[in-house]
Amino acid sequence: MKAKWIIQTFLLLWMVLLLTGCWNRRELNEMAIVMAMGVDKVEETGEYRVTFQVVNPGAVATGTTGGGGNGTQITVFTGTEKTLFNAVRKTSQKVPRQLFFSHMQLLIIGETIAKEGIQELFDFFERNPETRLTTKVLVTRDVEAESMLKILTPVEKISANGIAQQMELTEKVWAENVNIVMVDVIKGLEGEGKEPVISGVKIVGKLEEGNKKSNLEQTDPVALAEIKGVALFKEGKLRRWLDGDKVRGVLWIQNKIESSIITTDCKDEKEAISIEIVRAKTGVTAEVLAEKPIIHINIRQEGYVGEVTCPIDLTKKEEITKLEKEWERETEKQVMEAVKAAQSEKSDIFGFGEVVNRANPKAWKKMKKEWNNTFAESKVDVKVDAFIRLPGKRTNPVEEK
């Protein structure tokens, strides 16, 4: 019995030695929680300028002035150095707490640096154990990342959260931007047969007034952040912006359409009928004939009639059939507009190269070195099947002519 007790005691002491301690703990009141980070380039020196949007914990918790003492829920700090890592550390001269990146929601890249190339930016984020590769990424349009992070947005207390949610929501319900995160950008930069696309963000209104608390104290804010279009990259550099239907075409090909609105003509009236997409499924395949790739895009989608402003009787099957055909043609048109835009820049943002590799690895090995040129000349075939499931609660328009 005594021997059993000794063995049990020894085992307990041995297990205690295996327990880890909090040797590197940090208290919450010692951390500055970074919600968003912006990266710009100083033209005169070529240095990186990093901007951090940090939470004022007292103001967020109580809903009143606190933390930074400026009456807002966030404070913005900036630092400038030759490398991102040095710039981050140098900013500690201005921040009373240690920067903490594990809750970062947003990375905003300035348009100027995006045009020069973004390959070097992501080395820091991949190596840093605190940053999450699920952080959303945006590129600014006609404004610096620093200015974007200073904007105070309505509804959401933390503007980084508001912009991140805008980005996610607009892709889901409007389909004219992409909800992309760091790991997607890195795969696009490092992978073969695909280039990244990143959503754009701009400031609408008076830039100089957007960082003032007065921007939140009126029903019509003088400055707002707007998610606008996508940036098309080639070899890590911003080549052009895609907007409107072209972006929707990109999302169709990438099988990311959840919902959107398509308008079609009705007799002599332009864009008289609106159709809401409620389901869409895209399949992309490839074949190689005579050493040339052919890309096949097959789209199947369903939707409802959302609005009608022309005289049409939706109780007739033939009218529904005509509407479905118009919808199919409009979808094919938007998809081909996106394809032609990417081919004009010789930038495969759709991942067609990956599809060719899966379909014919031997052929891909021969063409991958010159894939950008091959992609620009590739034949793309689009087939669309569209089905209108319901005409809405009424069959005829309110003002039937």
C-alpha positions as CSV (number, residue, x, y, z in Angstrom):
1,M,0.0,0.0,0.0
2,K,2.8,2.3,0.9
3,A,4.6,1.5,-2.4
4,K,1.4,2.3,-4.3
5,W,1.2,5.7,-2.6
6,I,4.8,6.5,-3.4
7,I,4.3,5.6,-7.1
8,Q,1.2,7.8,-7.3
9,T,3.0,10.7,-5.7
10,F,5.9,10.3,-8.0
11,L,3.6,10.3,-11.1
12,L,1.8,13.4,-9.9
13,L,5.1,15.3,-9.4
14,W,6.3,14.1,-12.8
15,M,3.1,15.4,-14.5
16,V,3.5,18.8,-12.8
17,L,6.9,19.2,-14.5
18,L,5.3,18.7,-17.9
19,L,2.8,21.6,-17.4
20,T,3.6,24.8,-19.3
21,G,3.6,28.1,-17.5
22,C,2.6,31.6,-18.7
23,W,6.2,32.7,-19.3
24,N,5.2,35.0,-22.2
25,R,1.9,36.3,-20.9
26,R,0.7,39.8,-21.7
27,E,-2.0,41.5,-19.7
28,L,-4.9,43.0,-21.6
29,N,-4.2,46.5,-20.3
30,E,-0.7,46.2,-21.7
31,M,-1.8,45.7,-25.3
32,A,-2.9,48.0,-28.1
33,I,-5.3,46.0,-30.2
34,V,-4.8,46.7,-33.9
35,M,-8.0,46.4,-35.9
36,A,-6.6,47.5,-39.3
37,M,-3.3,48.2,-40.9
38,G,-2.5,50.4,-43.9
39,V,0.7,50.4,-46.0
40,D,1.8,53.3,-48.2
41,K,5.1,54.3,-49.9
42,V,6.8,57.6,-49.3
43,E,7.7,58.8,-52.7
44,E,10.6,61.0,-51.7
45,T,12.5,58.3,-49.7
46,G,11.0,55.1,-51.0
47,E,10.3,54.0,-47.4
48,Y,7.2,52.2,-46.1
49,R,4.7,54.2,-44.1
50,V,2.5,51.9,-42.0
51,T,-0.7,53.1,-40.3
52,F,-2.4,51.3,-37.4
53,Q,-6.0,51.7,-36.4
54,V,-6.0,50.9,-32.6
55,V,-9.1,50.5,-30.4
56,N,-9.6,52.9,-27.5
57,P,-10.8,50.3,-25.0
58,G,-12.4,52.7,-22.6
59,A,-14.5,54.4,-25.3
60,V,-15.7,51.1,-26.8
61,A,-16.6,49.6,-23.4
62,T,-18.6,52.5,-22.1
63,G,-19.7,54.2,-25.3
64,T,-18.2,57.5,-24.0
65,T,-15.0,59.3,-24.4
66,G,-12.1,57.3,-23.1
67,G,-8.8,55.6,-24.0
68,G,-7.1,58.0,-26.3
69,G,-9.1,60.9,-24.9
70,N,-10.1,62.2,-28.4
71,G,-13.8,61.3,-28.1
72,T,-13.7,58.4,-30.6
73,Q,-13.4,54.7,-30.4
74,I,-10.2,54.5,-32.4
75,T,-6.8,56.2,-32.6
76,V,-4.5,56.1,-35.6
77,F,-0.7,55.8,-35.3
78,T,1.8,55.9,-38.2
79,G,5.5,55.0,-38.6
80,T,8.0,55.2,-41.4
81,E,11.0,53.0,-42.2
82,K,12.7,51.0,-45.0
83,T,11.0,47.7,-44.0
84,L,7.6,46.9,-42.6
85,F,9.1,45.2,-39.6
86,N,11.2,48.2,-38.7
87,A,8.3,50.6,-39.3
88,V,6.1,48.5,-36.9
89,R,8.7,48.6,-34.2
90,K,9.4,52.2,-34.7
91,T,5.8,53.1,-34.2
92,S,6.2,51.9,-30.6
93,Q,7.7,55.3,-29.9
94,K,4.2,56.8,-30.3
95,V,2.0,54.0,-28.8
96,P,1.8,53.7,-25.0
97,R,1.1,49.9,-25.3
98,Q,2.5,47.0,-27.3
99,L,0.8,46.5,-30.7
100,F,-1.2,43.3,-30.8
101,F,-2.2,41.9,-34.3
102,S,-4.3,38.8,-33.6
103,H,-7.6,40.7,-33.9
104,M,-6.7,42.6,-37.1
105,Q,-9.6,42.6,-39.4
106,L,-8.3,44.5,-42.4
107,L,-5.1,45.2,-44.4
108,I,-5.4,48.2,-46.7
109,I,-2.7,48.7,-49.4
110,G,-2.2,52.1,-50.9
111,E,-2.8,52.3,-54.7
112,T,0.7,53.7,-55.3
113,I,2.5,50.8,-53.7
114,A,0.1,48.4,-55.5
115,K,1.2,49.7,-58.8
116,E,4.9,49.2,-57.8
117,G,4.3,45.6,-56.6
118,I,3.0,43.9,-53.5
119,Q,5.1,40.7,-53.4
120,E,7.4,41.9,-50.7
121,L,4.5,43.0,-48.4
122,F,3.3,39.6,-47.4
123,D,6.6,38.2,-46.2
124,F,6.2,40.1,-42.9
125,F,2.6,38.9,-42.4
126,E,3.4,35.2,-43.1
127,R,6.3,35.2,-40.6
128,N,4.5,37.1,-37.8
129,P,2.8,34.5,-35.5
130,E,0.2,37.1,-34.4
131,T,-1.2,38.0,-37.8
132,R,-4.0,35.9,-39.2
133,L,-4.0,35.0,-42.9
134,T,-7.8,35.3,-42.9
135,T,-7.5,39.1,-42.6
136,K,-9.3,40.8,-45.4
137,V,-7.3,42.8,-48.0
138,L,-8.3,46.0,-49.9
139,V,-6.5,48.4,-52.3
140,T,-7.3,52.1,-52.1
141,R,-8.5,54.1,-55.1
142,D,-7.3,57.7,-55.5
143,V,-6.4,58.0,-51.8
144,E,-3.7,56.8,-49.4
145,A,-4.2,53.9,-47.0
146,E,-3.4,56.3,-44.1
147,S,-6.3,58.6,-45.0
148,M,-8.7,55.6,-45.4
149,L,-8.0,54.4,-41.9
150,K,-8.7,57.8,-40.4
151,I,-12.2,57.8,-41.7
152,L,-14.9,57.5,-39.0
153,T,-17.8,55.4,-40.3
154,P,-21.4,55.5,-39.1
155,V,-23.3,52.5,-37.6
156,E,-20.1,50.6,-36.5
157,K,-18.1,51.9,-33.7
158,I,-14.8,50.5,-35.1
159,S,-14.5,51.7,-38.7
160,A,-12.3,48.7,-39.6
161,N,-15.1,46.4,-38.7
162,G,-17.5,48.5,-40.7
163,I,-15.4,48.4,-43.9
164,A,-14.7,44.7,-43.5
165,Q,-18.4,44.0,-43.2
166,Q,-19.2,46.2,-46.2
167,M,-16.7,44.2,-48.2
168,E,-18.3,40.9,-47.3
169,L,-21.9,42.1,-47.7
170,T,-21.5,43.8,-51.0
171,E,-20.0,40.7,-52.6
172,K,-22.9,38.6,-51.2
173,V,-25.8,40.8,-52.3
174,W,-24.5,42.9,-55.2
175,A,-21.5,40.9,-56.6
176,E,-19.4,43.8,-57.8
177,N,-16.4,43.2,-55.6
178,V,-14.5,40.2,-54.2
179,N,-14.2,39.2,-50.5
180,I,-10.5,38.2,-50.5
181,V,-8.2,37.5,-47.6
182,M,-4.4,37.4,-47.2
183,V,-4.0,33.7,-47.9
184,D,-5.9,34.1,-51.2
185,V,-3.6,36.9,-52.3
186,I,-0.5,34.9,-51.3
187,K,-1.6,31.9,-53.3
188,G,-2.3,34.1,-56.3
189,L,1.2,35.7,-56.0
190,E,3.1,32.4,-55.5
191,G,1.0,29.9,-57.5
192,E,1.2,29.0,-61.2
193,G,-1.6,29.7,-63.6
194,K,-3.5,32.3,-61.5
195,E,-3.1,36.0,-60.6
196,P,-4.8,37.7,-57.6
197,V,-7.7,40.2,-57.7
198,I,-8.3,42.5,-54.7
199,S,-11.3,44.7,-54.0
200,G,-10.9,48.5,-54.1
201,V,-12.0,51.0,-51.5
202,K,-12.4,54.8,-52.0
203,I,-13.6,57.8,-50.0
204,V,-16.8,59.4,-51.1
205,G,-17.3,63.0,-50.0
206,K,-15.0,65.4,-48.2
207,L,-11.8,63.6,-47.2
208,E,-10.6,66.3,-44.8
209,E,-13.9,66.1,-42.8
210,G,-14.1,62.3,-42.6
211,N,-11.7,61.9,-39.7
212,K,-13.6,64.3,-37.4
213,K,-16.2,63.2,-34.9
214,S,-18.7,65.6,-36.5
215,N,-18.8,63.1,-39.4
216,L,-20.8,60.9,-37.1
217,E,-23.0,63.6,-35.6
218,Q,-25.3,64.1,-38.7
219,T,-27.7,62.0,-40.6
220,D,-25.9,62.5,-43.9
221,P,-22.1,62.0,-43.2
222,V,-19.9,64.2,-45.3
223,A,-17.4,61.3,-46.0
224,L,-18.0,57.6,-46.4
225,A,-15.9,54.6,-47.3
226,E,-17.2,52.8,-50.4
227,I,-16.2,49.4,-51.7
228,K,-15.6,50.0,-55.4
229,G,-14.5,47.5,-58.1
230,V,-11.5,45.2,-58.1
231,A,-7.8,45.6,-58.8
232,L,-6.5,43.3,-61.5
233,F,-2.9,42.3,-60.9
234,K,-0.1,40.9,-63.1
235,E,3.1,39.6,-61.6
236,G,2.2,41.3,-58.4
237,K,1.6,44.7,-59.9
238,L,-1.7,46.6,-60.2
239,R,-2.5,46.8,-64.0
240,R,-6.0,48.2,-64.1
241,W,-9.4,48.5,-62.3
242,L,-12.5,46.5,-63.2
243,D,-15.9,47.8,-62.4
244,G,-19.6,46.9,-62.7
245,D,-20.5,44.1,-65.0
246,K,-16.9,43.0,-65.5
247,V,-16.5,42.3,-61.8
248,R,-19.8,40.3,-61.8
249,G,-18.4,38.3,-64.7
250,V,-15.3,37.5,-62.7
251,L,-17.4,36.3,-59.8
252,W,-19.5,34.1,-62.1
253,I,-16.4,32.4,-63.4
254,Q,-14.9,32.0,-59.9
255,N,-18.3,30.5,-58.7
256,K,-18.7,33.2,-56.1
257,I,-22.1,34.6,-57.1
258,E,-24.5,34.3,-54.1
259,S,-27.0,36.9,-55.1
260,S,-27.2,39.9,-57.4
261,I,-29.6,41.8,-59.7
262,I,-29.6,41.5,-63.5
263,T,-31.6,43.9,-65.7
264,T,-32.9,43.0,-69.2
265,D,-34.7,44.9,-71.9
266,C,-38.4,44.6,-72.5
267,K,-39.6,45.4,-76.0
268,D,-38.6,49.0,-76.6
269,E,-37.7,49.8,-73.0
270,K,-34.2,49.4,-71.7
271,E,-33.5,47.7,-68.5
272,A,-37.2,47.4,-67.7
273,I,-37.1,44.0,-65.9
274,S,-35.0,43.2,-62.9
275,I,-34.2,39.6,-62.0
276,E,-32.7,38.6,-58.6
277,I,-30.2,35.7,-58.7
278,V,-30.8,33.4,-55.8
279,R,-28.7,30.4,-56.8
280,A,-25.7,30.1,-59.2
281,K,-23.3,27.3,-59.9
282,T,-20.3,27.5,-62.2
283,G,-18.1,24.7,-63.5
284,V,-14.9,25.4,-65.5
285,T,-13.2,22.7,-67.5
286,A,-10.4,22.7,-70.1
287,E,-9.2,20.6,-73.0
288,V,-6.1,20.9,-75.2
289,L,-6.5,20.6,-78.9
290,A,-3.5,21.0,-81.3
291,E,-1.5,22.2,-78.3
292,K,-3.9,25.0,-77.7
293,P,-6.2,25.2,-74.6
294,I,-10.0,25.6,-74.9
295,I,-11.8,26.7,-71.7
296,H,-15.4,25.7,-71.1
297,I,-17.5,27.7,-68.6
298,N,-20.9,26.2,-67.7
299,I,-23.2,28.3,-65.6
300,R,-26.5,27.2,-64.1
301,Q,-28.6,29.8,-62.2
302,E,-32.0,30.4,-60.8
303,G,-33.8,33.6,-59.9
304,Y,-37.0,35.5,-59.3
305,V,-38.5,38.5,-61.0
306,G,-38.0,41.4,-58.7
307,E,-39.4,44.4,-60.7
308,V,-41.2,45.0,-64.0
309,T,-41.8,48.4,-65.6
310,C,-43.1,47.3,-69.0
311,P,-46.3,45.7,-70.2
312,I,-45.6,41.9,-70.1
313,D,-47.8,39.0,-69.1
314,L,-45.8,36.7,-66.9
315,T,-48.6,34.1,-66.7
316,K,-47.6,33.0,-70.2
317,K,-44.9,30.4,-70.4
318,E,-43.5,31.8,-73.7
319,E,-42.9,35.2,-72.0
320,I,-41.0,33.5,-69.1
321,T,-38.9,31.5,-71.7
322,K,-38.0,34.7,-73.6
323,L,-37.0,36.3,-70.3
324,E,-34.8,33.4,-69.4
325,K,-33.1,33.6,-72.8
326,E,-32.4,37.3,-72.4
327,W,-31.0,36.6,-68.9
328,E,-28.7,33.9,-70.4
329,R,-27.5,36.3,-73.1
330,E,-26.8,39.0,-70.6
331,T,-24.9,36.6,-68.3
332,E,-22.8,35.4,-71.2
333,K,-22.1,39.0,-72.3
334,Q,-20.8,40.0,-68.8
335,V,-18.7,36.8,-68.5
336,M,-17.0,37.5,-71.8
337,E,-16.4,41.1,-70.9
338,A,-14.5,40.0,-67.9
339,V,-12.5,37.4,-69.9
340,K,-11.6,39.9,-72.6
341,A,-10.5,42.5,-70.0
342,A,-8.2,39.9,-68.4
343,Q,-6.9,38.7,-71.7
344,S,-6.1,42.2,-72.8
345,E,-3.7,42.5,-69.8
346,K,-2.5,38.9,-70.2
347,S,-3.4,38.3,-66.6
348,D,-5.1,35.0,-65.7
349,I,-7.2,36.1,-62.7
350,F,-9.6,33.2,-63.1
351,G,-7.2,30.3,-62.6
352,F,-7.6,28.9,-66.1
353,G,-4.0,27.7,-65.9
354,E,-4.8,25.6,-62.9
355,V,-7.7,24.0,-64.8
356,V,-5.5,23.2,-67.8
357,N,-2.9,21.7,-65.4
358,R,-5.6,19.4,-63.9
359,A,-7.0,18.4,-67.3
360,N,-3.7,17.8,-69.1
361,P,-0.5,18.0,-66.9
362,K,1.8,17.1,-69.8
363,A,0.5,19.9,-72.0
364,W,0.6,22.3,-69.1
365,K,4.4,21.7,-68.5
366,K,5.0,22.8,-72.1
367,M,2.9,26.0,-72.0
368,K,3.3,27.2,-68.4
369,K,6.4,29.3,-69.0
370,E,4.5,31.3,-71.7
371,W,1.1,31.0,-70.1
372,N,0.3,34.7,-70.0
373,N,0.6,34.9,-73.8
374,T,-1.2,31.6,-74.3
375,F,-4.0,32.7,-71.9
376,A,-4.5,35.9,-73.9
377,E,-5.1,33.9,-77.1
378,S,-7.1,31.0,-75.6
379,K,-10.6,30.3,-76.8
380,V,-13.3,30.5,-74.1
381,D,-16.7,28.9,-74.5
382,V,-19.5,30.0,-72.3
383,K,-22.8,28.1,-71.8
384,V,-25.5,29.5,-69.5
385,D,-28.8,27.8,-68.3
386,A,-31.1,30.2,-66.5
387,F,-34.4,29.4,-64.8
388,I,-37.0,31.8,-63.4
389,R,-38.7,30.0,-60.6
390,L,-41.2,32.7,-59.5
391,P,-42.5,36.0,-61.1
392,G,-43.1,37.5,-57.6
393,K,-46.4,38.1,-55.8
394,R,-48.0,39.5,-58.9
395,T,-48.0,38.5,-62.6
396,N,-48.6,41.8,-64.3
397,P,-47.0,45.2,-63.7
398,V,-48.9,47.8,-61.6
399,E,-49.3,50.2,-64.5
400,E,-50.0,47.8,-67.4
401,K,-50.1,49.7,-70.7
